[in-house]
Amino acid sequence: MVPVIALVGRPNVGKSTLFNRLTKTRDALVANFPGLTRDRKYGEAKFDSRHFIVIDTGGITGDEEGLDAEMAGQSMQAIDEADAVLFMLDSRAGLTASDQLLANHLRQISKPVFYVANKIDGVNPDVAMADFYSLGVKKIHPTTATHGKGVRQLLEDVFELFPQTEEEAEPEDEDRGVKIAVVGRPNVGKSTLVNRMLGEERVVVYDHPGTTRDSIYIDYEREGVNYTLIDTAGVRRRKNVKETVEKFSIVKALKAIDDTNVVILVLDAHEGIVDQDLHLLGHSIDAGRALVVAINKWDGLDADQKNRIKSELDRRLQFIDFAEIHFISALHGTGVGHLYESIDNAYRSSTNKLQTNKLTQILEAAVYDHAPPMVNGRRIKLRYAHAGGFNPPIIVIHGNQTAKVPASYQRYLEKTFRRQLDLVGTPIRIEFKSSENPYAEKQGDLSQKKFDRKKRIKRQAVKRTEAKKPDNKKPRR
């Protein structure tokens, strides 16, 4: 059994910094800003030959209201799930009332709790930790998460309570399955949709834009299929982004698009399609990711509003006619279950292995039905096609003058391949390669002597041709 360790404490005591130190990643956002972490974040870590799971949580003060209360609820769930708890304390701030409230709660749980005095660098450890012994604990671990000081001794003490098993000794290389990133503008219902798809209150949901700040990766299983759901922060227009924290959140959201297999773009039915939605669509297509569009908050609209939105979708989303569109209500669950059908179809289409013989047959039929145009009096010739990659599917077409294939004919080939191969929900990339002239380099490598001889032979050939021509002059009388 792999141990689960939760990091809890007040805001801005170094929980996310220690999380990154243990997992050897930069997955958790870190800044000198209290309340940055809001959702539970899981990470895989390794200490010597031991594998364990770390949970990063939001800060707990004891007097939370509104959004802070939702964050505290996430932290309490992490404590319930963990096998051991690391109670983080700030050595420079000393013992506070919030620390005492949380310590009283941890005394009531039947799990081992390790008290960690963080930020010990630059101060006398004995003096800094003296205040914390009033909590009535036997041992306090001095650490500096930013530099890793004292972290090894802390982990050694933690793993003394968890004997190593044979199953744990072998690292598990689990298949995370289909990665699904839920993206969109702020306050369109992304976190609500994530909770609805998971069937639990996994991430913080609050009626305030910018609630989610980090990309949360959630592994789960549905009907025997492994999935990884990624909840991302809302992406606003660049001119509206002023806080540094929000800039990092947007970078993590865009990185999640590059790291996923299928993107669910969530739109707000009450606001319609705005330019920022189109920018996110363009970024997803440029990244080559399979795409599913979810129009959220569809309930409560009258018939006229629904017809207006559908006509707007047909007009503005013509360039993604391959993507399936769903009208859902993440709050009530209407239409959410059908998203998985489109997700599975899009993932199958983006990762399907294409056969060279099949692609060449489709290309020959397409050229026969509609031949490529002529360029400078010469017909563009497309000879054969083969697969060049997947996710997204890449089709490489070989021929002559392929650099001059017009964009309209490329779209014709793309739609033909999509229709014949039954590819839905994924963009297709077509790459052209021209056949090279094997004598091109030799012609450019002629010496001056050979070049003069070639010109002399050409002049002689021209003279012989003119000498053989009949004399067209009229005879004299």
Secondary structure, 3 states (H helix, E strand, C coil): CCCEEEEEECCCCCHHHHHHHHHCCCCCCCCCCCCCCCCCEEEEEEECCEEEEEEECCCCCCCCCCHHHHHHHHHHHHHHHCCEEEEEEECCCCCCHHHHHHHHHHHCCCCCEEEEEECCCCCCHHHHHHHHHHHCCCCEEECECCCCECHHHHHHHHHCCCCCCHHHHCCCCCCCCEEEEEEECCCCCHHHHHHHHHCCCCCCCCCCCCCCCCCEEEEEEECCEEEEEEECCCCCCHHHCCCHHHHHHHHHHHHHHHHCCEEEEEEECCCCCCHHHHHHHHHHHHCCCEEEEEEECCCCCCHHHHHHHHHHHHHHCHHHCCCEEEECECCCCECCCCHHHHHHHHHHHHHCCCCHHHHHHHHHHHHHHCCCCEECCEECEEEEEEEEECCCCEEEEEEECHHHCCHHHHHHHHHHHHHHHCCCCCCCEEEEEECCCCCHHHHHCCCHHHHHHHHHHHHHHHHHHHHCCCCCCCCCC
